[in-house]
């Protein structure tokens, strides 16, 4: 609805912050039907701890997460369809990202705060459509962080970042895979 009301306006911004996919891994029946039957005990909210359940119950958890992920994908699809239907691609940027991954029994753990930090939890999706360059279907090798999204948005609107921003614009990364940092530090709540 917001996109439809603003499609003819200039310099608008929409952020969609989704809690899912997140525990509990609940989705509507149409998405649970996609994953097929689950033989294990109902299990959709794991504690962050080692795996103690039998393989069938772990499989139930993974299928529940998969169904929720399919539901999230369908929701993103509605945004992409709106971009198509309203012909917004030539002048509208789109950024899709997540904040962390989650272990679903991989490495015999559940959760996101298991050290050492594994790829499943720290390598997160980041997709950016930047209409000025029109680059598509390409990957970048540059090391980036979610703190770079704010400065990137400001750059897209031709605004300067505030002095306290530690992130860097990703426009150069998108256009020619220009490196913006050699290393990055990160942590988590309490760590």
N, C-alpha and C positions, 0 to 999 in steps of 0.2 A: 504494500500500500504506500509506504513512504517513497519508494523508488518511483512508483507511478505518479505521485503528486509532484515530485521534484525533477522528473526526467527532462523538462525543458528549461530548468533553472541552471545557473552557472555557479561553480565553486561550492557545491554542497558536499557534505560528508556524512556517511552512515557507517557506524560500527555495530556489528552484530556480535555480541559476546554470548557464546553458548556454553552452558555448563557441561553438556554432554559431548563426547562419551565420558561418563563418570559414574562411579558407584552411586546408587544401585544400578545395575545394568538392565534397566527396564525399557522395553519398546512395545509398540502396538503389535497386535496379532499378525498383521500383514508382513511385518519384518521378521517376527519369530518363525513364521511359516517358511520364509526363505532359507533358514538354516537347517530345517529338518528336525526330526525328533531328537530329544535329549534323553539318554538312558540314566544318567547320574541323578543324584539328589539335587533338588532346587538349590542353586548357589549363585547369587548375583551380587554379593557384597563381601569381598574378601578383606580380612584384616591384612595389614602390611606385615607379613611374617613368612616363615618357611612354609612350603606346601606340606600339608598333613593329610589331605583328602585322597581318596582313591582316584584312579585315572578317569573313570566315568564322570565323577563329580567335577573334576578339573575340566573335562570336555564340555560339561554343561555350562560352566563359567565362561569358557572361551566362546561357545556358541551364543550365549546371552550377550556377550560383548560384541560379537560379530553382528548380531541383529541390531543392536543399538548403533553400531557404526554404520550399518546400511541405512538406518533411519536418519542419521546425521547427513550422510551422503545425499539422500533424497531431498533434505532441506536445503543443502547447498545447491543442489540441482535446480530448485525453484528460483534461487537467486540468479544462477547462470541463465536459466530460461528467460527470466525477466530482462537480463542484460541483452539477450538475443532479440526478444520480442520488441523491445523498445529501442533497439539499435544503439546501445550505449557504448559499445566497445571502442569506437573511434576517439572518444573524449572522456572516458571514465576509467580510473585505475581500480584494480581489485587486488587485495592482499588477503591470502588465506594462510593461517598459521595455527599452531597449537602451543601450549606452554610446556608440556612434558609428555613422555610416553608412560607406559605402565607394563610391568611384568605380570603376565597371566599364567604363571607356573614355569615360565622359562627360567633356567638357572635355579630351579627348585624354590623360587620365591614369588610372592605377590607384592605388588605395590610399585612405588616410584622412588623410594628413598633407601635403596640398597647400595652399599658401596662394596667394591669399587663401582663407579658409575658405568653402566653398560649402555651400549648403543640403543637398546630398546627403550631406554628412558630419556636419553639426552639428545639423540638425533631426531629432530622433529620436522614435520612437513612445513615448508614455506613456499608458497606459490605467489608470484606477483605478476600481474598484467599491468604494464606501464604503457599507455596509449601513444605517448610521443615517440617511443622507439619502435613500437609494433613488433618487438622480438617475441617469438613464441616457440614452444617445443624445444627449448634449450635448457641445459643445466649449467650451473656455475660452481666453481671449486672454491671460491673465496669463503673464508671463515666469517660468519655473521652471527649476530645475536638478536634476540627479540628487542633489546633496547635500541636497536637501529631502526625500528619501525616508526617511532615518533619523528626523528629527524627526516626520514624518508617522506613521510606524509607532509611535513612542512616544506620540504624541497619541491614536492609535486605542486604545492600551492604557491611556490616562489616566495616562501617565508623563511627567515633565518631561525635556526634553533636557539633556544634560550641558553644563557651561559652555563646553567647547571646540567644541561643534557650531556650524558656521557656517550650516547650512541652516535653513530655516523650514518649519513645518508647512503642508501643502497643504489642510488641512480647509476653511479659508475660501475658498480658490480653488475647491475642488470644489463647495462649497455655493452661493456667489454670485459667483464669478469675482473675488473680492477681490484686488487687486494686492498682491504681497508684496515687490516690488523694481522699481526703474526701469531698472536696467542690471545686467549680469553680466560678469565677467571670466572667461576660461578660457584654457587653454593645453594643451600636450601634452608628452610626454616630450622633453626637450631644446629646447622651444620656449616 
